[in-house]
Amino acid sequence: MKNSFGSLISITIFGESHGPAVGAVLDGLPAGLPVNEAFIAACMDKRRARGDGLSSPRTEADTVHFLSGVYNGYTTGTPITLEIQNQNTHSSDYNKTQSCLRPGHADYTAYAKYHGYQDSRGGGHFSGRLTAGLVAAGAVCLYALQQRGVQISTHLFRCAGVSDTAFHSAASQLLAQQMQTVQTQQGFAVIDSSVIPAMQEAIRRMGAQGDSTGGILETAVIGLPAGVGEPFFDSVESTLAHMAFSIPAVKGIEFGSGFAFADLTGSTANDALQWQNGQVVTTTNHNGGINGGITNGMPLIFRTAIKPTPSIFKPQQTVDYQRKENTVLQIQGRHDPCIVPRVAIVQTCAAAISLCDLLCMQFGPQWPLGKSPESSKQKAEQPLCDLS
C-alpha cells in the first residue's frame, strides 16, 4: 500500500476511519518556518461536518496534535507528525452489513487486494476521514505559500446542480477579490453568496430522499512565477492531478478551458502573448496558466468533478461476498448527502502540498524561507561543547 506523495516536500497519511486517530507525516520543510496553529485550525474547521442536515451527523473536534517537527511555533527541520483523534465513531452501524459490498465504495476492491484483512469500519483507510490529515499537513504548506505571495482558493463552481460565478481567469484585481471572498466564507465557499440557499435546499432535498448529490470545484492559484514544473512526467498538470485524485471523491479534472478545447479552433484556443509592465503575459488564459507542463506566470486554474456520496439510504442491489449470493443492501450509519462543500478546503490544501514541492524542486529546499540556494548557506556555529 502506497501512502506517500512528493519529492522534496513529501506527505505520508495514516489511520482508519474508526481507528484511534488519523493523521499525516510532512517531511522536507526547512527549519525555522513559522507554523500558525490558528490558521491550521481554521482550515480544519472548513472541512468539519456540522450535523446540520447538509453534512454527516458524525461531528469531530478535529484538533490537530503536533507529535514532532514543531517547537515554539516553528518547524525544526525534522518530520512533522500531525495527529487528529477519532472521538465519535459508531462502528456497530456497520456490523449488520459487514459482508455486503457497498456500491460505489472500495469494499470489493479492498477485499480483492487485502483478502479480508482490511479494516472495513466506516470504509477504513479508504474513508474520506483520511483527508483530515491531508488538510492538516496541507495547511502548513498553504500558510508557507501565502508568506511567499502565493494564494490558493477553491470554490463550489457547481453544487447540487446550482452554479456559482466562475473565477475570472486573467490576472486581475477582480480575481484577487474573488479569491479573498472565497477564503473568508465558512461552510459554503462561494463567490456569489446569493446561490447558497438554493444549494442548501437542493442538498437537503436529496438527503430527505435518502439520496446524495455531487458537484464541481474550481481552484485558482495566483503569485506563481513562470518556469515552475517539468515537461512530461512531473508537469504541473500531472503533479496536481496525481494529488487531486488522491481525494476519494474526485473523478475528473480539467485545466483552463479543459474539455471545452475539443470544440475550439486553434486560433481561439491559443493564448496570444503580450509584453506588459516588463514581463510576458497572455491576453487570454485558456491554458490555465500552464504551457508544456510549466507555469507561464498567469493564474493557474483547474476544476475537479466530485461524485455523489456513495453511502445513500436507498435500497441497492449488491453481493454478500461471504454467502456468495446476490442481495439487497440498505446502508445504516451517518453520511453526507453532499461532500462537495467539505472537499473545497481539501482540494486547496492538497494543491498547496503539490505546489510547495514543485517550487522547492525549482528554487531549492530553502525557498519557503525566502532563500535561494545561493543565499541559504548557514553560518558556521561554535560547538555547544568541547569534544576535544
Secondary structure as UniProt FT lines:
FT   STRAND          4..5
FT   STRAND          10..15
FT   TURN            17..18
FT   STRAND          21..27
FT   TURN            31..32
FT   HELIX           37..47
FT   STRAND          64..68
FT   STRAND          70..71
FT   TURN            72..73
FT   STRAND          74..75
FT   STRAND          80..85
FT   HELIX           91..94
FT   TURN            95..99
FT   TURN            103..104
FT   HELIX           107..114
FT   TURN            115..116
FT   HELIX           121..126
FT   HELIX           128..130
FT   HELIX           131..147
FT   TURN            148..149
FT   STRAND          151..159
FT   TURN            160..161
FT   STRAND          162..163
FT   HELIX           173..184
FT   HELIX           193..195
FT   HELIX           196..208
FT   TURN            209..210
FT   STRAND          215..222
FT   TURN            226..227
FT   HELIX           232..234
FT   HELIX           236..244
FT   TURN            245..246
FT   TURN            248..249
FT   STRAND          250..255
FT   TURN            256..257
FT   HELIX           258..263
FT   HELIX           266..269
FT   STRAND          273..276
FT   TURN            277..278
FT   STRAND          279..282
FT   TURN            286..289
FT   STRAND          290..291
FT   TURN            292..293
FT   STRAND          294..295
FT   STRAND          300..306
FT   STRAND          316..320
FT   TURN            321..324
FT   STRAND          325..329
FT   HELIX           340..363
FT   TURN            365..366
FT   HELIX           367..369
FT   TURN            373..375
//
